[in-house]
Amino acid sequence: MSDRQHTILVVDDEERIRRLLRMYLEKEHFLIEEAEDGETALHMALEKDYDLILLDVMLPGIDGVEVCSRLRVQKATPVIMLTAKGEEANRVQGFEVGVDDYVVKPFSPREVIFRVKAILRRSSTTAFLTKEAPSSSTIVFPHVMIEHDAHRVTADGQEVSLTPKEYELLHYLAVSPDKVFSREQLLKDVWNYEFFGDLRTVDTHVKRLREKLNKVSPDAAAMITTVWGVGYKLEVPR
């Protein structure tokens, strides 16, 4: 990550949790701002360009899923959702509207720091992504170009706005074109979930990625193919 201090918006209606997160994040030299309800969080997130948002799912007024859904209309700010153990449905909903990652309460502050740093690395234009990826490169296929250094994706000449996780998923597939990856492998390598995680996370991100590409280029969207019973691959047109 760069030397610039990253600013994080912490959104939770419990002051105790906001205070705990602030303490640990400030120790890591992050700048922290806070919101205690959904309306305030959404207003702040639209007014200012945060590097990342830690967003509780259960909030007064509009909940975290709705906050992320409205935010995604205008911005691709990375979002980590905080959910309680029994809120699997909320996590799936969150991924469907563009949440990048989630942390389950009660959480380990060390895990939160790990996931925050991992997402900030991925959304950085200077350090990024899969172990196999070269340090700087442009990947060019028919219909799709990924400019690694600029963190930019274009489909048939038009730029496509992706969240960091959508970008990472596309890049991961693009580094090994025509190779089939299982959902389990994608969950492990793209989300860093070795022992937990819902496989539908992968499906919802693939769906969103295809939808975004399809708005610009149906040919580009068609390159992300489902291999039934196995997983997904990026298929290069012959």
N, C-alpha and C positions, 0 to 999 in steps of 0.2 A: 504493500500500500504506500501511497505517497506520504510526504511529511505533513501535508495539510491535515488539520484536525477535522474529523468527520462529525457532522451534527445529526443526532438521532432524536426523533420524537417518540417519547414513551407515553402510551395511552392505556390507562387503567383507572377504574373508578375507586380502587383501594389505594389510599395514600401509602400504606405500609409497603405495598409491592412497588409502587413508583419510587419510593425512597430507597428500597433495596436495590432496584435496578440502577438507579442513578449512582448509588455508592460504588457499585462494582464497575459500571461503565466509565465513570469518571476516573477510577483508578487506572483504566486503560487509555486515558487521555481523550475520551470522546466528549464532545459538547452535548449537553442534554437539555431538551425542552420537554414540557409535560402537558398533557391534557387529561381531564377526568371524565369526559363524555364524548359521544360520537360526533355530535354537531360541531363542538369546538375543535376536535381533532381534524375533521374534514376541512373546516375553514382554514386551519393552520397549514395543513398539508397542501392545500391548493394555493395559498398565498406565498408559501416559502418552499424552496427546493431543498428538502431534507435528503441526506445520504441514505437514510433507512428509517423505517417506522416499526416500532414494537407495538403491536396492536392487540389488546384483549378482545376476545370475541363477545363477551357479555358486558354490555355498556348501557348506561341510561340513555334514553332517547333512541337513536339509531344504533344498531349493534355493529360489531367489527366487520362482519361480512358485508353489510350494506355500505359501510364507510369505504371498504376496499373497492367494492363494485362501482361506486360513484367516482372514486379517485381514478380508477382505471380508464374512465372516459377521457380524462385529460392528461394523466401522468403515468409513468412507468416506475415510480419510486419503489425500491425494494421494500417488501412488507413481510415481517415475521409475525405470525399470529400466536397469541398466548391462549391456550385452551385448557379446560379442566379434563380430567381423565375420561369422563363419561360423554364427552362431546365430539365423538367421532364424526357424526353427521355434520357438525359445524366445520370440522376440518375439511371434509370433502367439499362442502359448499364453498369454503374459503379458497381451495385450490381451483374450483370452477370459475371463481371471479378474479383470479390472478394473484392470490397469495403465493409468495415464493418459498416459504418454509413455515414450520410451526414448532413450538416448544410446549410440552405438556406440563401443566401445574399439578402438584408442586414441582418446581423446576430446580435444577442445580444451576446456580449463577455461572459456574464454569461452562456448562453446556450453552447457556445463552451467549456468553462471550465467544465461544467457539463458532456458533452459528452466525453471529453478527460479523465476525471477522471473515468467515468463509464467504458470506454473501458480498461483503464489501470488496473482497479480492476479486470476485467474479464480475462485479459491476464496474471495477476499475478498468481504465483503458490501458494500463501499463503492466498489470500482472493478472493472470487469468487462467483458470480452467483446467482442462484435463492434463494429466501427466504426459500423455503422448503428444500434446500439441507443441509445435515449435514456438519459440519465444515471440516471433513476429511472422505473420504470413497473411496472405489473402487466398481464400479458397474460392475458386471459380468453377461453376457448373453451368450447363444450359439452364436458364431461367433464374438461377440464384447465385449471388456473390456475397461472401462473408469477408469483410475487411476486419481482420483480427485486431490490429492496432487501434483502429478507430471505433471498434465495437459497433460496427454498422452492418446491417443486412439489407440488401436490395434484391428485389424480385422483378425481373424484366425491367430494370432501370429505375424502379420506384422504391424509395426507402420504406422499410417495414419497422414499426415501433414495437419492440419486444421487451418484456420484463427480463431481468437478469436470468431467471430460471428458464424461461422460454429460450432465451439466447443460448444458454449453456447446453440445453437439450439439443437444439439444432446443431450447434457446433460439435457436440460430442458425436452425433450421428454422421456429420459431414466429414470428420477426421477419418472415418473408416467407411467410405461409401460402399453400398451394396452388402455390407455386413449386417447380419441380423442380431439384434440385441434383445435379450429377454427383459421382461418388466423388472424381474428381480435384479438383474445386472444394472439396468438403468437406475433403479432406486438406490442401489448401493453406490454407484459411481457418480451419479449426478446429484443425488440428494444426501449422500453419506449416511444412509440408513442401512446398517448391516443387520440389525436384530429386530427392528420394528419399522412400521410404516405400511400404509395401505397401498396396494398395487394400483388402485383406482387413481391415485395421485398421478401416476404416469399417464394413464388414459386421458385424464382431464387436461393435462398439459399438452399432450399430442393434439387433442381436439382443438384447444385454443390456438395452438401454433398453426395448425392447418387452416383454421378460420381466418386468422390474420393474413396468412400468405394468400389465401383464396380471394380475399378482397382486392388484392393487387394483381395476382397471377394464379389462375386455376392450375396452370401447368406446374408452377412451383409447388403448390399445395399437394398436387398428385405425386410428387417425388417422395413424400413421407408415406410409406406404405406399411400396411398391417400384414404381418405374416401370421395367419391364424394359428392359434395354439402355441405360438412361440413368442412373438413380440413385434418389434418395429425395426425398420431400416430406412435409410435414405437411398432411394433407387435412382441411379443416373440414367437419363434417357439415352438410348443408343442411336 
